[in-house]
Amino acid sequence: MLEIQRNRIYEASRLRAHGASEEEIQALKNAGKQPFRPAFVGGKRKRRTSETATSTFEVPTGQFKMPKHEA
């Protein structure tokens, strides 16, 4: 975690040195982040959207097939 934080600080200082504004730096920092969604509402855990669609916890096997390597 500290390595990630160090890299973010370094990247922000590098952008400042190249003349980027604080708004641009914040936009780049937040580009990959997902919006916060609470897991609990009213003291009860919310159901995930994938859970409600299938109502099972099984993973579809078609998504995880190993690629065939040609020799």
mmCIF file as gemmi writes it, N, C-alpha and C atoms, coordinates in Angstrom:
data_model
loop_
_atom_site.group_PDB
_atom_site.id
_atom_site.type_symbol
_atom_site.label_atom_id
_atom_site.label_alt_id
_atom_site.label_comp_id
_atom_site.label_asym_id
_atom_site.label_entity_id
_atom_site.label_seq_id
_atom_site.pdbx_PDB_ins_code
_atom_site.Cartn_x
_atom_site.Cartn_y
_atom_site.Cartn_z
_atom_site.occupancy
_atom_site.B_iso_or_equiv
_atom_site.pdbx_formal_charge
_atom_site.auth_seq_id
_atom_site.auth_asym_id
_atom_site.pdbx_PDB_model_num
ATOM 1 N N . MET Axp A 1 ? 0.827 -1.19 0 1 0 ? 1 A 1
ATOM 2 C CA . MET Axp A 1 ? 0 0 0 1 0 ? 1 A 1
ATOM 3 C C . MET Axp A 1 ? 0.869 1.251 0 1 0 ? 1 A 1
ATOM 4 N N . LEU Axp A 2 ? 1.932 1.242 0.756 1 0 ? 2 A 1
ATOM 5 C CA . LEU Axp A 2 ? 2.784 2.419 0.802 1 0 ? 2 A 1
ATOM 6 C C . LEU Axp A 2 ? 3.436 2.693 -0.55 1 0 ? 2 A 1
ATOM 7 N N . GLU Axp A 3 ? 3.744 1.629 -1.267 1 0 ? 3 A 1
ATOM 8 C CA . GLU Axp A 3 ? 4.334 1.797 -2.6 1 0 ? 3 A 1
ATOM 9 C C . GLU Axp A 3 ? 3.336 2.477 -3.544 1 0 ? 3 A 1
ATOM 10 N N . ILE Axp A 4 ? 2.083 2.101 -3.456 1 0 ? 4 A 1
ATOM 11 C CA . ILE Axp A 4 ? 1.042 2.717 -4.283 1 0 ? 4 A 1
ATOM 12 C C . ILE Axp A 4 ? 0.895 4.195 -3.932 1 0 ? 4 A 1
ATOM 13 N N . GLN Axp A 5 ? 0.867 4.492 -2.636 1 0 ? 5 A 1
ATOM 14 C CA . GLN Axp A 5 ? 0.753 5.887 -2.207 1 0 ? 5 A 1
ATOM 15 C C . GLN Axp A 5 ? 1.954 6.699 -2.666 1 0 ? 5 A 1
ATOM 16 N N . ARG Axp A 6 ? 3.136 6.118 -2.566 1 0 ? 6 A 1
ATOM 17 C CA . ARG Axp A 6 ? 4.353 6.806 -3.001 1 0 ? 6 A 1
ATOM 18 C C . ARG Axp A 6 ? 4.293 7.101 -4.499 1 0 ? 6 A 1
ATOM 19 N N . ASN Axp A 7 ? 3.813 6.141 -5.276 1 0 ? 7 A 1
ATOM 20 C CA . ASN Axp A 7 ? 3.691 6.336 -6.721 1 0 ? 7 A 1
ATOM 21 C C . ASN Axp A 7 ? 2.68 7.421 -7.061 1 0 ? 7 A 1
ATOM 22 N N . ARG Axp A 8 ? 1.567 7.477 -6.329 1 0 ? 8 A 1
ATOM 23 C CA . ARG Axp A 8 ? 0.554 8.514 -6.573 1 0 ? 8 A 1
ATOM 24 C C . ARG Axp A 8 ? 1.091 9.908 -6.258 1 0 ? 8 A 1
ATOM 25 N N . ILE Axp A 9 ? 1.831 10.025 -5.159 1 0 ? 9 A 1
ATOM 26 C CA . ILE Axp A 9 ? 2.416 11.319 -4.782 1 0 ? 9 A 1
ATOM 27 C C . ILE Axp A 9 ? 3.451 11.73 -5.815 1 0 ? 9 A 1
ATOM 28 N N . TYR Axp A 10 ? 4.264 10.782 -6.252 1 0 ? 10 A 1
ATOM 29 C CA . TYR Axp A 10 ? 5.282 11.078 -7.267 1 0 ? 10 A 1
ATOM 30 C C . TYR Axp A 10 ? 4.621 11.538 -8.571 1 0 ? 10 A 1
ATOM 31 N N . GLU Axp A 11 ? 3.576 10.839 -8.977 1 0 ? 11 A 1
ATOM 32 C CA . GLU Axp A 11 ? 2.89 11.191 -10.22 1 0 ? 11 A 1
ATOM 33 C C . GLU Axp A 11 ? 2.254 12.58 -10.126 1 0 ? 11 A 1
ATOM 34 N N . ALA Axp A 12 ? 1.656 12.906 -8.975 1 0 ? 12 A 1
ATOM 35 C CA . ALA Axp A 12 ? 1.055 14.225 -8.796 1 0 ? 12 A 1
ATOM 36 C C . ALA Axp A 12 ? 2.119 15.316 -8.83 1 0 ? 12 A 1
ATOM 37 N N . SER Axp A 13 ? 3.259 15.083 -8.196 1 0 ? 13 A 1
ATOM 38 C CA . SER Axp A 13 ? 4.311 16.096 -8.212 1 0 ? 13 A 1
ATOM 39 C C . SER Axp A 13 ? 4.909 16.244 -9.609 1 0 ? 13 A 1
ATOM 40 N N . ARG Axp A 14 ? 4.984 15.143 -10.35 1 0 ? 14 A 1
ATOM 41 C CA . ARG Axp A 14 ? 5.484 15.199 -11.722 1 0 ? 14 A 1
ATOM 42 C C . ARG Axp A 14 ? 4.538 16.016 -12.606 1 0 ? 14 A 1
ATOM 43 N N . LEU Axp A 15 ? 3.23 15.812 -12.421 1 0 ? 15 A 1
ATOM 44 C CA . LEU Axp A 15 ? 2.247 16.569 -13.199 1 0 ? 15 A 1
ATOM 45 C C . LEU Axp A 15 ? 2.294 18.059 -12.852 1 0 ? 15 A 1
ATOM 46 N N . ARG Axp A 16 ? 2.47 18.36 -11.556 1 0 ? 16 A 1
ATOM 47 C CA . ARG Axp A 16 ? 2.59 19.766 -11.149 1 0 ? 16 A 1
ATOM 48 C C . ARG Axp A 16 ? 3.814 20.412 -11.795 1 0 ? 16 A 1
ATOM 49 N N . ALA Axp A 17 ? 4.919 19.683 -11.853 1 0 ? 17 A 1
ATOM 50 C CA . ALA Axp A 17 ? 6.142 20.209 -12.445 1 0 ? 17 A 1
ATOM 51 C C . ALA Axp A 17 ? 5.971 20.49 -13.939 1 0 ? 17 A 1
ATOM 52 N N . HIS Axp A 18 ? 5.092 19.743 -14.58 1 0 ? 18 A 1
ATOM 53 C CA . HIS Axp A 18 ? 4.835 19.958 -16.001 1 0 ? 18 A 1
ATOM 54 C C . HIS Axp A 18 ? 3.727 20.972 -16.245 1 0 ? 18 A 1
ATOM 55 N N . GLY Axp A 19 ? 3.221 21.597 -15.184 1 0 ? 19 A 1
ATOM 56 C CA . GLY Axp A 19 ? 2.259 22.679 -15.332 1 0 ? 19 A 1
ATOM 57 C C . GLY Axp A 19 ? 0.794 22.279 -15.302 1 0 ? 19 A 1
ATOM 58 N N . ALA Axp A 20 ? 0.471 21.099 -14.83 1 0 ? 20 A 1
ATOM 59 C CA . ALA Axp A 20 ? -0.927 20.679 -14.747 1 0 ? 20 A 1
ATOM 60 C C . ALA Axp A 20 ? -1.606 21.386 -13.582 1 0 ? 20 A 1
ATOM 61 N N . SER Axp A 21 ? -2.888 21.707 -13.753 1 0 ? 21 A 1
ATOM 62 C CA . SER Axp A 21 ? -3.63 22.361 -12.682 1 0 ? 21 A 1
ATOM 63 C C . SER Axp A 21 ? -4.075 21.315 -11.656 1 0 ? 21 A 1
ATOM 64 N N . GLU Axp A 22 ? -4.494 21.783 -10.488 1 0 ? 22 A 1
ATOM 65 C CA . GLU Axp A 22 ? -4.953 20.867 -9.427 1 0 ? 22 A 1
ATOM 66 C C . GLU Axp A 22 ? -6.208 20.118 -9.859 1 0 ? 22 A 1
ATOM 67 N N . GLU Axp A 23 ? -7.065 20.756 -10.644 1 0 ? 23 A 1
ATOM 68 C CA . GLU Axp A 23 ? -8.28 20.089 -11.133 1 0 ? 23 A 1
ATOM 69 C C . GLU Axp A 23 ? -7.921 18.928 -12.057 1 0 ? 23 A 1
ATOM 70 N N . GLU Axp A 24 ? -6.932 19.144 -12.914 1 0 ? 24 A 1
ATOM 71 C CA . GLU Axp A 24 ? -6.493 18.08 -13.817 1 0 ? 24 A 1
ATOM 72 C C . GLU Axp A 24 ? -5.872 16.926 -13.043 1 0 ? 24 A 1
ATOM 73 N N . ILE Axp A 25 ? -5.094 17.246 -12.023 1 0 ? 25 A 1
ATOM 74 C CA . ILE Axp A 25 ? -4.458 16.208 -11.207 1 0 ? 25 A 1
ATOM 75 C C . ILE Axp A 25 ? -5.518 15.391 -10.472 1 0 ? 25 A 1
ATOM 76 N N . GLN Axp A 26 ? -6.503 16.059 -9.892 1 0 ? 26 A 1
ATOM 77 C CA . GLN Axp A 26 ? -7.579 15.351 -9.189 1 0 ? 26 A 1
ATOM 78 C C . GLN Axp A 26 ? -8.392 14.499 -10.148 1 0 ? 26 A 1
ATOM 79 N N . ALA Axp A 27 ? -8.631 15.009 -11.36 1 0 ? 27 A 1
ATOM 80 C CA . ALA Axp A 27 ? -9.386 14.234 -12.347 1 0 ? 27 A 1
ATOM 81 C C . ALA Axp A 27 ? -8.631 12.965 -12.722 1 0 ? 27 A 1
ATOM 82 N N . LEU Axp A 28 ? -7.32 13.06 -12.869 1 0 ? 28 A 1
ATOM 83 C CA . LEU Axp A 28 ? -6.526 11.88 -13.202 1 0 ? 28 A 1
ATOM 84 C C . LEU Axp A 28 ? -6.449 10.905 -12.033 1 0 ? 28 A 1
ATOM 85 N N . LYS Axp A 29 ? -6.39 11.414 -10.809 1 0 ? 29 A 1
ATOM 86 C CA . LYS Axp A 29 ? -6.36 10.535 -9.633 1 0 ? 29 A 1
ATOM 87 C C . LYS Axp A 29 ? -7.66 9.751 -9.508 1 0 ? 29 A 1
ATOM 88 N N . ASN Axp A 30 ? -8.79 10.407 -9.797 1 0 ? 30 A 1
ATOM 89 C CA . ASN Axp A 30 ? -10.101 9.79 -9.606 1 0 ? 30 A 1
ATOM 90 C C . ASN Axp A 30 ? -10.605 9.056 -10.837 1 0 ? 30 A 1
ATOM 91 N N . ALA Axp A 31 ? -9.823 8.998 -11.898 1 0 ? 31 A 1
ATOM 92 C CA . ALA Axp A 31 ? -10.288 8.412 -13.151 1 0 ? 31 A 1
ATOM 93 C C . ALA Axp A 31 ? -10.627 6.929 -13.005 1 0 ? 31 A 1
ATOM 94 N N . GLY Axp A 32 ? -9.843 6.17 -12.263 1 0 ? 32 A 1
ATOM 95 C CA . GLY Axp A 32 ? -10.068 4.732 -12.161 1 0 ? 32 A 1
ATOM 96 C C . GLY Axp A 32 ? -10.924 4.302 -10.991 1 0 ? 32 A 1
ATOM 97 N N . LYS Axp A 33 ? -11.352 5.217 -10.176 1 0 ? 33 A 1
ATOM 98 C CA . LYS Axp A 33 ? -12.105 4.866 -8.976 1 0 ? 33 A 1
ATOM 99 C C . LYS Axp A 33 ? -13.584 4.692 -9.289 1 0 ? 33 A 1
ATOM 100 N N . GLN Axp A 34 ? -14.185 3.73 -8.626 1 0 ? 34 A 1
ATOM 101 C CA . GLN Axp A 34 ? -15.613 3.486 -8.762 1 0 ? 34 A 1
ATOM 102 C C . GLN Axp A 34 ? -16.367 4.315 -7.728 1 0 ? 34 A 1
ATOM 103 N N . PRO Axp A 35 ? -17.587 4.726 -8.02 1 0 ? 35 A 1
ATOM 104 C CA . PRO Axp A 35 ? -18.357 5.473 -7.024 1 0 ? 35 A 1
ATOM 105 C C . PRO Axp A 35 ? -18.679 4.584 -5.821 1 0 ? 35 A 1
ATOM 106 N N . PHE Axp A 36 ? -18.748 5.193 -4.652 1 0 ? 36 A 1
ATOM 107 C CA . PHE Axp A 36 ? -19.012 4.447 -3.423 1 0 ? 36 A 1
ATOM 108 C C . PHE Axp A 36 ? -20.455 3.977 -3.397 1 0 ? 36 A 1
ATOM 109 N N . ARG Axp A 37 ? -20.633 2.697 -3.116 1 0 ? 37 A 1
ATOM 110 C CA . ARG Axp A 37 ? -21.965 2.123 -2.949 1 0 ? 37 A 1
ATOM 111 C C . ARG Axp A 37 ? -21.966 1.35 -1.638 1 0 ? 37 A 1
ATOM 112 N N . PRO Axp A 38 ? -22.819 1.719 -0.696 1 0 ? 38 A 1
ATOM 113 C CA . PRO Axp A 38 ? -22.802 1.037 0.598 1 0 ? 38 A 1
ATOM 114 C C . PRO Axp A 38 ? -23.249 -0.416 0.469 1 0 ? 38 A 1
ATOM 115 N N . ALA Axp A 39 ? -22.608 -1.289 1.241 1 0 ? 39 A 1
ATOM 116 C CA . ALA Axp A 39 ? -22.961 -2.706 1.234 1 0 ? 39 A 1
ATOM 117 C C . ALA Axp A 39 ? -24.124 -2.993 2.174 1 0 ? 39 A 1
ATOM 118 N N . PHE Axp A 40 ? -24.316 -2.131 3.167 1 0 ? 40 A 1
ATOM 119 C CA . PHE Axp A 40 ? -25.382 -2.329 4.137 1 0 ? 40 A 1
ATOM 120 C C . PHE Axp A 40 ? -26.334 -1.145 4.102 1 0 ? 40 A 1
ATOM 121 N N . VAL Axp A 41 ? -27.618 -1.421 4.101 1 0 ? 41 A 1
ATOM 122 C CA . VAL Axp A 41 ? -28.636 -0.367 4.159 1 0 ? 41 A 1
ATOM 123 C C . VAL Axp A 41 ? -29.621 -0.762 5.245 1 0 ? 41 A 1
ATOM 124 N N . GLY Axp A 42 ? -29.801 0.107 6.218 1 0 ? 42 A 1
ATOM 125 C CA . GLY Axp A 42 ? -30.721 -0.18 7.315 1 0 ? 42 A 1
ATOM 126 C C . GLY Axp A 42 ? -30.276 -1.357 8.152 1 0 ? 42 A 1
ATOM 127 N N . GLY Axp A 43 ? -28.983 -1.589 8.249 1 0 ? 43 A 1
ATOM 128 C CA . GLY Axp A 43 ? -28.463 -2.682 9.062 1 0 ? 43 A 1
ATOM 129 C C . GLY Axp A 43 ? -28.493 -4.035 8.376 1 0 ? 43 A 1
ATOM 130 N N . LYS Axp A 44 ? -28.966 -4.093 7.134 1 0 ? 44 A 1
ATOM 131 C CA . LYS Axp A 44 ? -29.019 -5.366 6.411 1 0 ? 44 A 1
ATOM 132 C C . LYS Axp A 44 ? -28.19 -5.266 5.148 1 0 ? 44 A 1
ATOM 133 N N . ARG Axp A 45 ? -27.531 -6.357 4.811 1 0 ? 45 A 1
ATOM 134 C CA . ARG Axp A 45 ? -26.683 -6.389 3.631 1 0 ? 45 A 1
ATOM 135 C C . ARG Axp A 45 ? -27.536 -6.326 2.365 1 0 ? 45 A 1
ATOM 136 N N . LYS Axp A 46 ? -27.103 -5.476 1.433 1 0 ? 46 A 1
ATOM 137 C CA . LYS Axp A 46 ? -27.79 -5.381 0.152 1 0 ? 46 A 1
ATOM 138 C C . LYS Axp A 46 ? -27.409 -6.568 -0.716 1 0 ? 46 A 1
ATOM 139 N N . ARG Axp A 47 ? -28.315 -6.954 -1.589 1 0 ? 47 A 1
ATOM 140 C CA . ARG Axp A 47 ? -28.016 -8.025 -2.532 1 0 ? 47 A 1
ATOM 141 C C . ARG Axp A 47 ? -27.288 -7.435 -3.725 1 0 ? 47 A 1
ATOM 142 N N . ARG Axp A 48 ? -26.349 -8.181 -4.241 1 0 ? 48 A 1
ATOM 143 C CA . ARG Axp A 48 ? -25.629 -7.745 -5.427 1 0 ? 48 A 1
ATOM 144 C C . ARG Axp A 48 ? -26.539 -7.878 -6.643 1 0 ? 48 A 1
ATOM 145 N N . THR Axp A 49 ? -26.251 -7.108 -7.675 1 0 ? 49 A 1
ATOM 146 C CA . THR Axp A 49 ? -27.095 -7.176 -8.87 1 0 ? 49 A 1
ATOM 147 C C . THR Axp A 49 ? -26.966 -8.532 -9.537 1 0 ? 49 A 1
ATOM 148 N N . SER Axp A 50 ? -25.785 -9.144 -9.529 1 0 ? 50 A 1
ATOM 149 C CA . SER Axp A 50 ? -25.633 -10.465 -10.129 1 0 ? 50 A 1
ATOM 150 C C . SER Axp A 50 ? -26.342 -11.53 -9.303 1 0 ? 50 A 1
ATOM 151 N N . GLU Axp A 51 ? -26.416 -11.327 -7.982 1 0 ? 51 A 1
ATOM 152 C CA . GLU Axp A 51 ? -27.127 -12.268 -7.114 1 0 ? 51 A 1
ATOM 153 C C . GLU Axp A 51 ? -28.611 -12.25 -7.404 1 0 ? 51 A 1
ATOM 154 N N . THR Axp A 52 ? -29.153 -11.07 -7.578 1 0 ? 52 A 1
ATOM 155 C CA . THR Axp A 52 ? -30.589 -10.975 -7.786 1 0 ? 52 A 1
ATOM 156 C C . THR Axp A 52 ? -30.992 -11.535 -9.145 1 0 ? 52 A 1
ATOM 157 N N . ALA Axp A 53 ? -30.098 -11.465 -10.118 1 0 ? 53 A 1
ATOM 158 C CA . ALA Axp A 53 ? -30.429 -11.966 -11.445 1 0 ? 53 A 1
ATOM 159 C C . ALA Axp A 53 ? -30.47 -13.49 -11.474 1 0 ? 53 A 1
ATOM 160 N N . THR Axp A 54 ? -29.495 -14.15 -10.853 1 0 ? 54 A 1
ATOM 161 C CA . THR Axp A 54 ? -29.434 -15.608 -10.899 1 0 ? 54 A 1
ATOM 162 C C . THR Axp A 54 ? -29.852 -16.26 -9.597 1 0 ? 54 A 1
ATOM 163 N N . SER Axp A 55 ? -29.744 -15.536 -8.498 1 0 ? 55 A 1
ATOM 164 C CA . SER Axp A 55 ? -30.045 -15.996 -7.14 1 0 ? 55 A 1
ATOM 165 C C . SER Axp A 55 ? -29.239 -17.239 -6.755 1 0 ? 55 A 1
ATOM 166 N N . THR Axp A 56 ? -28.102 -17.464 -7.414 1 0 ? 56 A 1
ATOM 167 C CA . THR Axp A 56 ? -27.174 -18.516 -7.008 1 0 ? 56 A 1
ATOM 168 C C . THR Axp A 56 ? -25.793 -17.909 -6.906 1 0 ? 56 A 1
ATOM 169 N N . PHE Axp A 57 ? -24.906 -18.619 -6.267 1 0 ? 57 A 1
ATOM 170 C CA . PHE Axp A 57 ? -23.551 -18.128 -6.112 1 0 ? 57 A 1
ATOM 171 C C . PHE Axp A 57 ? -22.588 -18.877 -7.032 1 0 ? 57 A 1
ATOM 172 N N . GLU Axp A 58 ? -23.104 -19.58 -8.023 1 0 ? 58 A 1
ATOM 173 C CA . GLU Axp A 58 ? -22.26 -20.329 -8.927 1 0 ? 58 A 1
ATOM 174 C C . GLU Axp A 58 ? -21.718 -19.41 -10.017 1 0 ? 58 A 1
ATOM 175 N N . VAL Axp A 59 ? -20.499 -19.679 -10.413 1 0 ? 59 A 1
ATOM 176 C CA . VAL Axp A 59 ? -19.861 -18.896 -11.464 1 0 ? 59 A 1
ATOM 177 C C . VAL Axp A 59 ? -20.094 -19.601 -12.787 1 0 ? 59 A 1
ATOM 178 N N . PRO Axp A 60 ? -20.545 -18.897 -13.812 1 0 ? 60 A 1
ATOM 179 C CA . PRO Axp A 60 ? -20.717 -19.546 -15.109 1 0 ? 60 A 1
ATOM 180 C C . PRO Axp A 60 ? -19.369 -20.024 -15.64 1 0 ? 60 A 1
ATOM 181 N N . THR Axp A 61 ? -19.301 -21.282 -16.047 1 0 ? 61 A 1
ATOM 182 C CA . THR Axp A 61 ? -18.019 -21.847 -16.457 1 0 ? 61 A 1
ATOM 183 C C . THR Axp A 61 ? -17.568 -21.349 -17.814 1 0 ? 61 A 1
ATOM 184 N N . GLY Axp A 62 ? -18.44 -20.862 -18.64 1 0 ? 62 A 1
ATOM 185 C CA . GLY Axp A 62 ? -18.068 -20.387 -19.963 1 0 ? 62 A 1
ATOM 186 C C . GLY Axp A 62 ? -17.153 -19.182 -19.921 1 0 ? 62 A 1
ATOM 187 N N . GLN Axp A 63 ? -17.16 -18.443 -18.857 1 0 ? 63 A 1
ATOM 188 C CA . GLN Axp A 63 ? -16.34 -17.246 -18.751 1 0 ? 63 A 1
ATOM 189 C C . GLN Axp A 63 ? -14.881 -17.566 -18.441 1 0 ? 63 A 1
ATOM 190 N N . PHE Axp A 64 ? -14.603 -18.731 -17.916 1 0 ? 64 A 1
ATOM 191 C CA . PHE Axp A 64 ? -13.271 -19.031 -17.419 1 0 ? 64 A 1
ATOM 192 C C . PHE Axp A 64 ? -12.599 -20.181 -18.156 1 0 ? 64 A 1
ATOM 193 N N . LYS Axp A 65 ? -12.88 -20.329 -19.438 1 0 ? 65 A 1
ATOM 194 C CA . LYS Axp A 65 ? -12.228 -21.378 -20.212 1 0 ? 65 A 1
ATOM 195 C C . LYS Axp A 65 ? -10.788 -20.971 -20.503 1 0 ? 65 A 1
ATOM 196 N N . MET Axp A 66 ? -9.905 -21.94 -20.442 1 0 ? 66 A 1
ATOM 197 C CA . MET Axp A 66 ? -8.504 -21.679 -20.732 1 0 ? 66 A 1
ATOM 198 C C . MET Axp A 66 ? -8.326 -21.56 -22.239 1 0 ? 66 A 1
ATOM 199 N N . PRO Axp A 67 ? -7.54 -20.586 -22.681 1 0 ? 67 A 1
ATOM 200 C CA . PRO Axp A 67 ? -7.314 -20.471 -24.126 1 0 ? 67 A 1
ATOM 201 C C . PRO Axp A 67 ? -6.486 -21.644 -24.64 1 0 ? 67 A 1
ATOM 202 N N . LYS Axp A 68 ? -6.804 -22.058 -25.846 1 0 ? 68 A 1
ATOM 203 C CA . LYS Axp A 68 ? -6.067 -23.173 -26.458 1 0 ? 68 A 1
ATOM 204 C C . LYS Axp A 68 ? -4.792 -22.628 -27.074 1 0 ? 68 A 1
ATOM 205 N N . HIS Axp A 69 ? -3.672 -23.261 -26.744 1 0 ? 69 A 1
ATOM 206 C CA . HIS Axp A 69 ? -2.388 -22.86 -27.288 1 0 ? 69 A 1
ATOM 207 C C . HIS Axp A 69 ? -2.077 -23.743 -28.484 1 0 ? 69 A 1
ATOM 208 N N . GLU Axp A 70 ? -1.761 -23.115 -29.578 1 0 ? 70 A 1
ATOM 209 C CA . GLU Axp A 70 ? -1.41 -23.872 -30.761 1 0 ? 70 A 1
ATOM 210 C C . GLU Axp A 70 ? 0.101 -24.08 -30.799 1 0 ? 70 A 1
ATOM 211 N N . ALA Axp A 71 ? 0.498 -25.289 -31.088 1 0 ? 71 A 1
ATOM 212 C CA . ALA Axp A 71 ? 1.929 -25.604 -31.113 1 0 ? 71 A 1
ATOM 213 C C . ALA Axp A 71 ? 2.497 -25.501 -32.506 1 0 ? 71 A 1
